Amino acid sequence: RLGDADADVRRAAAEALAAVAEVGSPAAMAALRASVEDPDASLRRAALEALAKLSQRGDPCTVAAARGRLRDEEERTRRAALQCLAQVAEPGDLAVVEMLLGCFGDADADTRRVAIETCVHVLGASQERCVLTALCARLLDSDEHVRSAALDALAQVAERGDADVVAAVIARAEDSVDYVRWVALRTLRQLAPVGDPRAIRAAARLLDDTDDDVRRAAAETLAALGAKGDRRVLTAAAAALRDPDARVRRAAVEAIAQVAPEGDEGALADVRLGCADVDARARRASVSALARLSLKGDRRTLDLLTARLGDSDARVRGAAAEALTMAVDEENADLILSTLTAWQAWTRG
């Protein structure tokens, strides 16, 4: 039926082969490879999809058939060829990777995006500078989805601390599209070294972004990249505690808790303010951060946490009880124990 005069019948036959033929069947594989050259684009795609299912990993004939369709006149067929290579090519096959790099400049944006995703899949654990260079070039692509795909790809294949890659990613933190800025921050968390001043400056700037998700990602990036005691991070995170979005405020509290040294009075003052936040989850985060940052037995901390046992939110009350057990010292242990015992009796009642 793959030789039928009707293209719909030929396509149905290819789909049926994919469903019933055994993996690696010589007759089925030969027929499908021939169909990859069919004048009907829908059959070419169906044949490529079937080959992806039936071919064994590394099958050179299937790789050759898919490679021949990377310059197909129809973009969906080109994407089907890329997806076939993702399934069949051996990880680390640099000859295939080189073919895929040639598709990064395809006229169709979706095809460029799929080429990037396929390249990362085939590249495996190999570290190839030519791939990193090509991905960095795609960060300037006219299509936002291609730019974000290139950022995701760099997060997977680049090494942390690669100065050229980090610089290229930081540039995308100024992208005109909110989502791309968000992905750039996520990528920075994976690739920039802890304490990198360029990455920290970029994240701090984005705490003023117009998009709530970008500001939250900026605070999370500061938490991930700030070295212990980094005043730049602590100053920026403290300012973000006044953000109108509660998720940003929670992320800022976490950044302070991660970066501030134990007993840092400035950080403790900021976190104490967060314990009175209008958002219950922000209060809970602040209560937990307070216990992590306070010196054991700090009177102000113990008093504030005790007050939070009466919070209107049950989870904040629970966090305060747990925090008290972390923050108490031997001198105040009996008093706090009796307070917690009375509180537990009250909550049960």
Buried (B, 14 or more C-beta within 10 A) or exposed (E): EBEEEEBEBBBBBBBBBBEEBEEEBEEBBEBBBEBBEBEBBBBBBBBBBBBBBBBEEEBEEBBEBBBEBBEBEBBBBBBBBBBBBBBBBBEEBEEBBEBBBEBBEBEBBBBBBBBBBBBBBBBEEEEBEEBBEBBBEBBEBEBBBBBBBBBBBBBEBBEEEBEEBBEBBBBBBEBEBBBBBBBBBBBBBBBBEBBBEBBBBBBBEBBEBEBBBBBBBBBBBBBBBBEEEBEBBBEBBBBBBEBEBBBBBBBBBBBBBBBBEEEBEEBBEBBBBBBEBEBBBBBBBBBBBBBBBBEBBBEEBBEBBBEBBEBEBEEBBBBBBBBBEBBBEEEBEEEBEEBBEEBEEEEEE
